């Protein structure tokens, strides 16, 4: 339900994925989500995308797909082999969301992808950088739909836990992944678990009905809680660091 609300799924949407069903983005995001949403889904064999990534775009055009997805490396893989003259006639104007998650998101790659596919009708605001993990039944944070990708350049000298970030035009560039979706709570904590104010780098903790209660063989109904990951109040340490700026992670 959080995913459906966060992406504003409509009965007319068509979701297309090359992600394997052994991956949570493929299984939960682009198989179970359209199943629950009762919309059309198109699944492309992963090995086909690996061999001929441009067929992903051809398929999106053929099926008038409106929602696509890939981790960062998939966009890089596509761009390395893309020959615009070979996909003449491809129309991506139906695409409203291009999910980008599952690994760190490269701001320069997002810019290159948008520029390369603009001639084929891809909206400049379709790119949808998100954050999630398997322990959250996939999704944690989505940006606003239709908003341009937000990028912040931050000083590399102030990225440690508890530090307040500082803008630096020559610093590391980070892509905003939006706000928590419905049913998910997020907080940032220092090394000792104390809450941090916006603008400070902290451990990203999550809580909600969608968040696991433990790990097979080491938590939940299978034995004692994994106290390294889940505290007594049910907050799970994602293992990632984050900062909140202007209301976005």
C-alpha positions as CSV (number, residue, x, y, z in Angstrom):
1,X,0.0,0.0,0.0
2,X,2.9,2.4,0.8
3,X,4.4,1.7,-2.6
4,X,1.1,2.1,-4.4
5,X,0.5,5.4,-2.8
6,X,4.1,6.6,-3.2
7,X,4.1,6.0,-6.9
8,X,0.4,7.1,-7.4
9,X,-0.4,4.0,-9.4
10,X,-3.3,4.3,-11.8
11,X,-5.4,1.6,-13.6
12,X,-3.8,2.8,-16.9
13,X,-0.2,2.2,-15.8
14,X,2.0,-0.5,-17.4
15,X,5.1,-1.6,-15.5
16,X,8.1,-3.1,-17.3
17,X,11.1,-4.7,-15.7
18,X,14.2,-6.7,-16.7
19,X,15.1,-7.3,-13.0
20,X,15.2,-11.0,-11.9
21,X,12.5,-12.2,-9.6
22,X,15.3,-13.3,-7.2
23,X,15.9,-9.6,-6.5
24,X,13.6,-7.6,-4.2
25,X,13.1,-4.8,-6.8
26,X,12.1,-7.3,-9.4
27,X,10.0,-9.5,-7.1
28,X,8.3,-7.0,-4.8
29,X,8.5,-3.8,-6.8
30,X,7.8,-4.9,-10.3
31,X,5.9,-8.2,-9.9
32,X,3.9,-8.2,-6.7
33,X,3.2,-4.4,-6.8
34,X,1.5,-4.5,-10.2
35,X,-0.2,-7.8,-9.2
36,X,-1.8,-6.1,-6.1
37,X,-2.5,-3.0,-8.1
38,X,-4.3,-5.1,-10.8
39,X,-2.4,-3.5,-13.7
40,X,-0.5,-4.9,-16.7
41,X,3.1,-5.9,-16.1
42,X,5.7,-6.9,-18.6
43,X,8.7,-9.0,-17.6
44,X,11.8,-9.1,-19.8
45,X,14.3,-11.9,-19.3
46,X,17.4,-10.5,-17.5
47,X,19.8,-12.3,-19.8
48,X,18.2,-10.6,-22.8
49,X,18.8,-7.2,-21.2
50,X,22.4,-8.1,-20.4
51,X,23.0,-9.1,-24.0
52,X,20.9,-6.4,-25.8
53,X,20.0,-3.6,-23.4
54,X,18.4,-1.5,-26.1
55,X,15.6,-4.0,-26.4
56,X,14.5,-2.7,-23.0
57,X,13.7,0.6,-24.6
58,X,12.1,-1.1,-27.6
59,X,9.9,-3.1,-25.4
60,X,8.9,0.0,-23.3
61,X,7.9,1.7,-26.6
62,X,6.0,-1.3,-27.9
63,X,4.0,-1.9,-24.7
64,X,3.5,1.8,-23.9
65,X,5.1,1.2,-20.5
66,X,4.7,4.0,-18.0
67,X,6.9,2.7,-15.2
68,X,10.4,1.4,-15.6
69,X,13.2,0.4,-13.2
70,X,16.9,-0.3,-12.8
71,X,19.7,0.0,-10.4
72,X,22.4,2.5,-11.3
73,X,24.6,-0.1,-13.1
74,X,21.8,-0.9,-15.6
75,X,21.6,2.6,-16.8
76,X,25.3,2.6,-17.3
77,X,25.2,-0.7,-19.2
78,X,22.5,0.7,-21.5
79,X,24.3,3.9,-22.3
80,X,27.6,2.1,-23.0
81,X,26.1,0.2,-26.0
82,X,23.3,2.7,-27.0
83,X,23.3,3.6,-30.7
84,X,20.5,6.0,-31.3
85,X,20.2,5.2,-35.0
86,X,19.4,1.6,-34.1
87,X,16.3,2.5,-32.0
88,X,14.9,5.0,-34.4
89,X,11.1,5.1,-33.9
90,X,11.2,4.3,-30.2
91,X,8.7,6.4,-28.3
92,X,9.1,6.8,-24.5
93,X,6.6,9.5,-24.1
94,X,4.3,7.2,-22.1
95,X,7.0,6.7,-19.4
96,X,6.1,8.8,-16.3
97,X,8.4,7.1,-13.7
98,X,11.9,5.5,-14.1
99,X,12.8,4.0,-10.7
100,X,16.4,4.3,-9.8
101,X,17.4,2.4,-6.6
102,X,19.1,-0.7,-5.1
103,X,22.6,0.9,-5.1
104,X,24.2,4.3,-4.9
105,X,22.7,6.7,-7.4
106,X,25.2,8.6,-9.6
107,X,24.1,12.2,-10.4
108,X,26.3,12.5,-13.6
109,X,24.8,9.2,-14.8
110,X,21.2,10.5,-14.3
111,X,22.1,13.6,-16.3
112,X,23.6,11.5,-19.1
113,X,20.6,9.1,-19.2
114,X,18.1,12.0,-19.4
115,X,20.1,13.7,-22.2
116,X,20.5,10.5,-24.2
117,X,16.8,9.6,-24.1
118,X,15.2,13.0,-24.4
119,X,15.1,12.7,-28.2
120,X,12.9,9.7,-27.8
121,X,10.3,11.5,-25.7
122,X,11.4,10.7,-22.2
123,X,10.2,13.3,-19.8
124,X,13.0,15.2,-18.0
125,X,11.2,14.6,-14.7
126,X,10.6,10.9,-15.1
127,X,13.7,9.8,-13.3
128,X,12.6,8.6,-9.8
129,X,15.5,8.1,-7.4
130,X,14.3,5.9,-4.5
131,X,15.7,4.2,-1.4
132,X,14.8,0.9,0.1
133,X,16.0,-2.5,1.2
134,X,14.8,-6.1,1.5
135,X,14.4,-5.6,5.3
136,X,11.7,-3.0,4.6
137,X,9.8,-5.2,2.1
138,X,11.6,-3.1,-0.3
139,X,10.5,0.6,-0.1
140,X,11.4,3.3,2.4
141,X,11.6,6.7,0.7
142,X,10.3,8.1,-2.6
143,X,10.6,11.7,-4.0
144,X,7.7,13.8,-5.2
145,X,6.3,12.7,-8.5
146,X,7.0,15.1,-11.3
147,X,9.8,16.9,-9.5
148,X,13.3,17.3,-11.0
149,X,16.0,15.2,-9.5
150,X,17.5,17.0,-6.5
151,X,21.4,16.9,-6.3
152,X,23.5,18.3,-3.4
153,X,27.2,18.8,-3.6
154,X,28.6,18.3,0.0
155,X,32.0,18.7,1.5
156,X,33.8,15.4,1.8
157,X,35.4,16.6,5.1
158,X,32.0,16.6,6.9
159,X,30.4,13.3,6.1
160,X,31.1,11.4,9.3
161,X,28.4,10.4,11.8
162,X,27.1,13.4,13.8
163,X,28.8,15.9,11.5
164,X,26.8,18.8,10.1
165,X,27.1,18.8,6.3
166,X,28.4,21.8,4.4
167,X,27.8,22.7,0.7
168,X,30.8,22.5,-1.5
169,X,30.6,23.1,-5.3
170,X,33.6,20.8,-5.7
171,X,32.4,18.2,-3.2
172,X,30.8,14.8,-3.5
173,X,27.4,14.9,-5.3
174,X,24.4,13.2,-3.6
175,X,21.0,12.5,-5.1
176,X,18.0,13.1,-2.9
177,X,15.7,10.1,-2.5
178,X,12.7,11.9,-1.1
179,X,10.6,11.3,2.0
180,X,9.4,8.1,3.8
181,X,6.4,6.5,2.0
182,X,3.2,5.8,4.0
183,X,3.5,3.3,6.8
184,X,7.3,3.8,7.2
185,X,9.0,5.8,10.0
186,X,12.6,7.0,9.7
187,X,15.0,8.6,12.1
188,X,18.7,9.5,12.0
189,X,20.8,8.6,15.0
190,X,24.4,9.1,16.1
191,X,26.8,6.3,17.0
192,X,25.1,5.9,20.4
193,X,21.6,5.9,19.1
194,X,20.7,9.5,20.1
195,X,18.6,11.4,17.6
196,X,20.2,13.9,15.3
197,X,18.8,17.1,13.9
198,X,18.3,17.8,10.1
199,X,21.5,18.6,8.4
200,X,23.6,16.1,10.4
201,X,24.8,12.8,9.0
202,X,23.5,9.8,10.9
203,X,22.7,6.1,10.9
204,X,19.5,5.6,9.1
205,X,17.0,3.7,11.2
206,X,13.6,2.5,10.0
207,X,10.4,1.2,11.7
208,X,7.0,0.1,10.4
209,X,4.7,-2.9,9.8
210,X,6.6,-3.5,6.6
211,X,10.0,-3.8,8.4
212,X,11.3,-7.2,9.4
213,X,11.3,-8.3,13.0
214,X,14.5,-10.3,12.6
215,X,16.6,-12.6,10.5
216,X,16.1,-16.2,9.7
217,X,18.1,-18.2,12.3
218,X,18.9,-15.1,14.3
219,X,15.8,-13.0,15.0
220,X,12.0,-12.8,15.3
221,X,10.2,-16.1,15.7
222,X,13.3,-18.0,15.0
223,X,15.2,-17.0,18.1
224,X,16.6,-14.0,20.0
225,X,16.6,-10.6,18.2
226,X,19.6,-9.6,16.3
227,X,20.4,-6.7,18.6
228,X,23.1,-5.4,16.2
229,X,20.4,-4.5,13.7
230,X,17.0,-4.2,15.6
231,X,16.7,-2.4,19.0
232,X,14.2,-3.1,21.7
233,X,11.7,-0.5,20.3
234,X,11.8,-2.2,16.9
235,X,14.0,0.3,15.0
236,X,16.1,-1.5,12.4
237,X,19.6,-0.1,11.6
238,X,19.8,-0.2,7.8
239,X,23.6,0.0,7.9
240,X,23.4,3.1,5.7
241,X,24.2,6.8,6.5
242,X,22.0,9.6,5.5
243,X,21.3,13.3,6.0
244,X,18.0,15.2,5.9
245,X,18.1,18.4,3.9
246,X,15.0,20.5,3.1
247,X,12.8,17.6,4.2
248,X,14.4,15.0,1.9
249,X,16.8,12.1,2.6
